[in-house]
C-alpha cells in the first residue's frame, strides 16, 4: 500500500454562520509520498475523522471529500460534506486517510479557533462577563432595539448609564461623572474645537467661536491662581468685558475698540473697601466718576454736571442746564415773607437746619415795594434770621429772600487736591492662561 505523508498543516476557523448554518473549519496541508516527494497533481479522496482521544477513543465525526491537489498543496473545508454538529466543549483530534488507505499518524489536536463553534451552544444558556473577551462587544455590533440590561442602556444612538459613578481617567470617581484631565468639545462638522474644560492643577473653561477665536474664558487671575477671572472676547480674542479679583476686591471692566478702558468698576486707590466707578476717554484717562472718598463720603465728579429734560414745546429737543460751580460745598434756601411795621423773622425749616451751619452764611433781600427805605439783616443763626427796614421804617410789604450756607460736615472742603486722592485702583492683573496637562 502506498504511504502518504502530510506536512505544513494548518487548521483555520472560518467563522460562525447563523444558527441554521453549521460551522466550518478550514484545513490546509501538503501531501507527499513515503520518500517525501510531493504527489502528482490531481484529485484525491481524503477522509477526515474527529476523535475524542489522541489514540484510540471514539470516532465522533467523519466525512470524505474529493480534493484537488496542486504541487502537493490542498485545502479543504471540514464540515462542507457532513455538518460539524459537535458541541466543541472538549478536546478533539483530527485523523486523515488518503484514497481509502490507513489513517496517517499522528492525529492532530484541534487548536483554539474551532472551539469558537461552542459559542453557538452556551452550556447554561447565559453569557456572563467571564465568557466575553475584553472589547469583544461594541455599540456598533448591537442590533437596533437591543440594549444592555443594567447599568448601560442603548436607545438608537444614545448610550446611557444608570449604575452609579463613572470615572474617566480615574479609578475612584467622586461624583456621577469624574474626569481626570481636560475635556475638548469639537464641532461635529469640521472637528474644530469649540469648548475646552481644562483639567490641570487649575480649572478653567474656554469657549470659541466659528472662526476658532476665544469668546469666553473662565480661569484664574494672572499672578494668583486662587483668584477667579471671567472674560468675554471679540473675534480677535481681545477682551472686551471681564471681571476679576485683585487684592481680594472684585472688579468689572469694559474695554473699547482701541483696547483701552471704557468703564472700570473697581475701588479707590489705596482703599479696597471704597467702591469706584470710573468712565474713561480714548486715551484711557478717567474723565467722570463716582466713588466713596477716604472720609467715607460719596463723590460724583465730571467736567460738567447737568440736568436735562425734554422740551415740552418741542419733544424732539432736550433742555440741558449746567450746574453752578463754586469752591465750597453749600446749600441754599429762598422764599418770600411779609414785612409788617418794618419787621419780619424768617425761621428755617427743620431739613435746612439739619443741612447747614451758620459759618459762612449769607442772606440776600429784595423789597417788593418802591417805597421801601431799604432792608437789613439784624440777626442770623442756624435757626433763621431777622429783617428790619432801614431808618426805623415801618413799611408793610413783601420781601424776597435767599440764604446760602456751608453744608454741615463739609466745613473744611478742599479745593486743591493731589491726583491720587480721586483715582481708581490701577491694579489690573488680567487673565491667567490655563494649560492642559502636558501642554507647554
Secondary structure, 3 states (H helix, E strand, C coil): CCCEEEEEEEEEECCCCCCCCCCCEEEEEEEEECCCCECCCEEEEEEEEEECCCCCCCEEEEEEEEEEEECCEEEEEECCCCCCCCCCCCCCEEEEEECCCCECCCCEECCCHHHHHHHHCCCCCCCCHHHCCCCCCCHHHCCCCCCCCCCEEEECCEEEECCCCEEECCCCCCCCEEECCCEEEECCCCCCEEEEEEECCCEEEEEECCCCCEEEEEEEECCEEEEEEEEEECCCCCEEEEEEEECCEEEEEEECCCCCEEEEEEEECCEEEEEEEEEECCCCCEEEEEEECCCCCEEEECCCCEEEEECCCCCCCEEEEECCCCCCCEEEEEEEEEEECCEEEEECCHHHHHHECCCCCEEEEEECCCCCCCEEEEEECCCEEEEEEHHHCCCCEEEEEEEEEEECCCCCCCCCCCHHHHCECCCCCCECCCCCCCCC
